[in-house]
Amino acid sequence: MRSIIFVLAACTFTFCSKAQNNNNQMKPEDTEVWEPVPKVVTPGTSTNTAPGDAIVLFDGTSLHQWEAEKGGAAGWEVKDGAMTVVKGAGGIKTKQTFEDFQLHIEWRTPAEVTGESQGRGNSGIFMMGLYELQVLDNYNNRTYSNGQAGSFYKQRIPLVNVCRKPGEWQTYDVIWTAPRFNADGSLKSPARATVLQNGVLVQNNVELDGPTLYIGKPAYKQHGPGPIALQDHGNPVSYRNIWIRTL
Ligand code: MG
């Protein structure tokens, strides 16, 4: 036993000194990596403005990048640089579909507070049309934690409640990794997301259990790229400055 320990110790010592010797023989340039060259991207003038390589999904003037979820033109109101839910018009979605991305979106719940819990300033942003990042007025408005603003609805509670007052603009920045599926349709890797609300981390690289469900437990079913969809929950929630960078 003793001899085994001795041999192991000797080997470890030899390995370490060999690595040390190799490092001593190396030059600074030996650990410089020059390829690939990261692409130059022009930063925006603030953290909220679209960088040079972003696709602007809504610039405050038109819904030409959007359509109604039920088909046809997106029937939401565009006014004063924002788009607002028109009750009954239904949800809207981007015409373009996405897989992995970085999304910036700004939202505002009504200044005039009506309703409570899930009935106050409810909307939502669906990644790939399936996974809802909740939009809700949770400024002094308690609801179930996994259904409040910053939650992945019914799945992941936000780390903090960083909601601004109703009527004030708020931001979400989402880093989204789409789920992957095997050839037989089984799940290879789940969807993952990191979310900042108003610049503060609320979801830290969380895994999702499947597409959002109102009732029951979610489960994955193979799907491809999907749109960004915005929910009509009957409350006049507004959105502006929406841009996305595909990854
Ligand atoms: Mg919602």
Residues whose N, C-alpha, C, O or C-beta is under 5 A from the ligand:
A	BS01	MG	N122 S123 G124 Q134 V135 Q231
